[in-house]
Amino acid sequence: MTLSHCFLYVLDQDEALRFYTDGVGLEVRTDSRMGDYRWLTVGPPDQPEIELGLSAIGPPLPPEDYSTVTDLVAKGSMGAVIFAVDDCRATFERLSGFGAEVLQEPIDQPYGVTDCAFRDPSGNMVRFSQNKT
């Protein structure tokens, strides 16, 4: 068994696409419209089997949940993603220059990594982690 897809809810798919491609450095895997629904995925260039879905808040969620999920995403209360990087401090500098909201500057953690954290334009936490070994 292998992981193929995981998903983040985003408030604006075009803004999220720009952040995850131009800022983070992922590449577009799929950008397909099916009526009003847009299937949008990105992934790391060196891991073509992995797709991160940037999902608009809408179907298949029940309409009565749209505002609740929107509020949770905007507050940063939904899930996070963590990317392993070779140089956490360089990644931090690049994304800081891109204008991403900083949650945590690079710090050496007691569990063996240096990591930093940002919020994507929707509010989701995005962490970057470098093994200290």
C-alpha positions in Angstrom: 0.0 0.0 0.0 1.2 3.5 -0.8 -0.2 7.0 -0.2 -1.4 8.6 -3.3 -3.5 11.6 -2.3 -4.2 13.9 0.6 -6.3 17.0 0.7 -6.4 20.5 2.2 -9.5 22.7 2.1 -8.6 26.1 0.6 -10.5 29.3 0.5 -9.3 30.3 -3.0 -7.9 27.6 -5.3 -6.0 30.1 -7.6 -4.3 31.8 -4.6 -3.5 28.4 -3.1 -2.1 27.2 -6.4 0.2 30.2 -6.6 1.4 29.6 -3.1 2.1 25.9 -3.4 3.7 26.1 -6.9 5.5 29.5 -7.0 6.2 29.6 -3.2 6.6 26.1 -2.0 7.9 24.7 -5.3 5.4 22.0 -6.0 4.2 21.2 -9.5 0.7 20.9 -10.9 -0.5 17.3 -11.2 -4.1 17.9 -12.3 -6.2 20.9 -12.9 -9.5 19.7 -14.3 -13.0 21.2 -14.2 -16.1 19.1 -14.0 -19.0 21.6 -14.2 -18.6 23.9 -11.2 -16.2 21.5 -9.5 -12.4 21.9 -9.9 -10.1 18.9 -9.2 -6.8 20.6 -8.4 -3.7 18.7 -7.2 -0.1 19.5 -6.8 2.9 17.5 -5.7 6.7 17.4 -5.2 8.7 17.1 -8.4 10.7 14.2 -7.0 7.6 12.3 -5.9 5.3 12.0 -8.9 3.1 9.4 -7.1 2.0 11.9 -4.4 -0.8 14.4 -5.0 -1.9 17.1 -2.6 -5.5 18.2 -3.4 -6.3 21.8 -3.0 -10.0 21.5 -2.4 -12.5 24.3 -2.6 -15.1 24.3 0.2 -18.2 22.9 -1.5 -19.4 19.6 -2.8 -19.1 16.8 -1.7 -19.5 18.6 1.7 -23.1 19.1 2.8 -24.1 22.7 2.1 -24.9 23.3 5.8 -21.2 22.6 6.6 -19.7 25.1 4.2 -19.6 28.1 6.6 -18.3 25.9 9.5 -15.5 24.5 7.4 -14.7 27.9 6.0 -14.4 29.3 9.5 -12.2 26.4 10.7 -9.9 26.7 7.7 -9.5 30.5 8.1 -8.6 30.1 11.8 -6.0 27.5 11.0 -7.9 24.8 12.9 -7.8 22.1 10.2 -4.9 19.8 9.4 -1.4 20.7 8.5 1.1 19.4 6.0 4.8 18.9 6.7 7.4 18.8 4.0 10.9 17.3 4.5 13.5 19.6 3.1 17.3 19.6 2.8 17.8 23.1 4.1 15.1 24.4 6.5 16.7 27.9 6.9 17.0 28.4 3.1 13.3 27.3 2.7 12.4 29.8 5.5 14.2 32.6 3.7 12.6 31.8 0.4 9.1 31.7 1.7 9.5 34.7 3.9 10.6 36.6 0.8 7.5 35.3 -0.9 5.3 37.0 1.7 4.1 33.9 3.5 2.8 34.4 7.0 5.4 33.1 9.5 4.2 31.0 12.4 7.6 29.8 13.6 11.1 30.7 12.5 13.6 27.8 12.1 14.3 26.2 15.5 16.2 23.1 16.5 13.7 20.7 18.1 14.7 18.1 20.7 13.4 15.3 18.6 16.1 15.7 16.0 14.9 18.2 13.4 15.2 21.8 12.5 11.7 23.1 11.5 9.7 26.2 10.7 6.1 26.9 10.0 3.9 29.2 7.9 0.2 29.7 7.2 -0.9 29.2 3.6 -3.2 31.9 2.2 -6.2 30.0 3.4 -4.9 29.6 7.0 -3.6 26.0 6.9 -0.3 25.3 8.7 2.5 24.3 6.5 5.7 23.1 8.2 9.2 22.4 6.7 11.4 20.0 8.5 15.1 19.1 8.1 16.7 16.1 9.9 19.7 17.3 12.0 21.6 14.0 11.3 
